[in-house]
Every structure is written in structure tokens, then in C-alpha cells.
Amino acid sequence: MARMLTTITVLFVAQTFLLLLHFWRNNLPSNKEEKTHLLILSSWRSGSSVVGHIFNQHPDVFFLNEPAWHVWVSMFHNDADMLQMSVRDVLRSVFRCEISVFDAYIQEARKMSNLFMWATSRALCSLPACDAFPRNEITNEMICKRLCAKYPFDRIEETCKSYNHLVIKEFRLFDIKVLYSLLTDYSLNLKIIHLVRDPRAIGNSREQVAWALTRDNKIVLKSTGRGVNDSFSTIMSKICQSHARMYKTVASSSSIFLKNRYMLVRYEDVVRQPVREMRRMYEFANLKPNTKLEQWIYKITHGEGTGKKKEKYEITPRDADKVSKAWRHILAFKKLKLIQDACGEAMATFGYRFMHSIEQQRNQSMDFVLPKPQF
């Protein structure tokens, strides 16, 4: 009996030791850097190209532009609200570098060029995807298209897995609650930058590229139950209300965890203080500052003029602050009032001054940007 007790005691001690050893090993600091996943959540014509490239051109970032475009193109008979779950699932898969998620949406020859806006991704224009540019160099979309288009689609997944920072820019979400399952998945370590812009500037910009937004507009309109006759105000209302609601959902939440994973960024603040805002966003995303990129963003936002019409979707040096104010002398006051009526809640929420006369609209000494809201 005594021998049996001794044996049991020895086995218990040995088992305890092994469990403690296993726990100790699993809790040792790892040399492998934790992956950070960042979603730039915005809407069409909100300055997301500039903010996207702030991350895209960082040598430690794998960046993709609007992967959910493929969802909307393939499932265009559905409305925007119904498609949100499919959009979320694509985001989850891409953040995990499971690029096979596109099998359901891309049936043709599998080249990198089959991915929407692939050539805007610096990571896909450099090794291991393509050798057109060194990994730490600022890339050129036109050169990348010419040299890298025929590389196999599988290179996207290989390249994605070689980075510890994954950043996606997306417009096709209208309720932040759809992302809760991703935010609470600790293996993703997901953070959100919520990029907004003055609705009057958005409306003015949308009118200038209306032809390019036709398909997206139809899908958004289906979710409102409204026809095309009042499409402009209906779409502006849908976009504005959804983004105001997303901010208020986070602001009113009792979850410190959620608030710590969310950052509100206004386009106007970025173009007025580009280096300061870049540093803030990099710190939020656990990225190291980059002097070369600070010089680049200053040059891009401090050029001359507002850019040519053919450059509406390109990143070229221009006077970005002047671009952000263009609506004040271009937009008809009647259209301005329509936007303010449709987007009043968003303007009040994000800190944009209402204009009550054409004189106020044209008065450049009256700033339209008010202090940014804080939690």
C-alpha cells in the first residue's frame, strides 16, 4: 500500500512538473513579431487614396485596396446591407492570407492582374510577388502593371504571409457591428481606422466621377428601397447616416477594448497636418516612423493646383488643402443645402460647420472644420 502511494505521489509530482514546464515554454517571449491587422473603413471619395498610400508605401505593410469589390461585382443583384456578411468573410480570409477566398469570385485565368487594383499595392510590385521594385522603395502603378501583371495569382498569398502588418482599405460596410466577430478574434489583432470627410466635399467629388460609381450606387440604392430619381440625396443620406452610426456605436460602448481598437481620422486633418497625422496612425498600427515617407507625404500634399481631371483616382503632388476646400467655390448652394439636409447628423458628429448662405460658403476666412470629437 505504501509503495502504491509512493508511486502515485511520484506520478503526480512528475505530471505537475510537466504541466508547469509546458506552461512556462508557452509563455516565453517570442522572437516572432505579432501580426497586426488594420482596416481603413471609409466611403467613396473620402480621401482614402491618400490615407491608404500612407500605409501602402511603408516597407513593413502588405496592403490591399477594396477586396470586397469582387463581392459586389459578383453578387450585384443583392443590396448593400445583405452583402455585408460576405464582405466581412472576405476580409477575415484576406487578413489570414487565405487568398483562395477569391476562388468564388474570380473564375478567369489566375494572374495577379485579376485582383482588383492589385497594382496599387506596393507589396505586389516587389519581392516575393514581383521584382519590379525593391521592397523599401516607393512604387509606381503604371510600371508595376507593365512588369508584374502576368505573375501567378498564388504569389499574392505567398507575399501576404511574408508580412506582419496587413492593411485593407474598404468602403462596402455600413454597420460596425458586422465586424464584432473579427474584432473579438484575438488571433487577428484587428484595429480600425475610421476615415471620414466633410459630406459636402464628398458630394462635390462624387458628382465629378459619377460615371465610375454607377454600379456601386445601384447596390446602395437597393438597400434603401428608393428609386433612382432621388439617388444623389438618398445615397448621401445612406453613407452619412451609416458612418455617424458607426462612430456613435463605438463612442457609446462601455467596452474599453473596442475603443482602444478604433481611431477616428478626418481627411481635412490629414491634409493640414500630414506628418503629424501619419505619425499618429503609425503609432496606432504599431508601425515604426519612416523619414522617407514623411518627406513623401509632405510632397504629395503640398504640390500645386488641385490635380487634372484624369488624375481623380491617382496619387500625384497637389495642394491637398486646396482640394479639400474646392467644394466651397464649385458646389452650387442649392446642392450644398441638399447635402446638409441629408448629412446633418454626420456633420454635427464629426465636427463640420454648417453654411447658411452662399456668402458663408464662399468666405474662406470662416473655417468649416471644427474641433474633432473625442470619446
Summary of the structure (lengths in Angstrom):
residues: 375
radius of gyration: 23.9
end to end distance: 67.2
largest distance: 99.6
contacts: 1142
relative contact order: 0.14
helix: 54%
strand: 10%
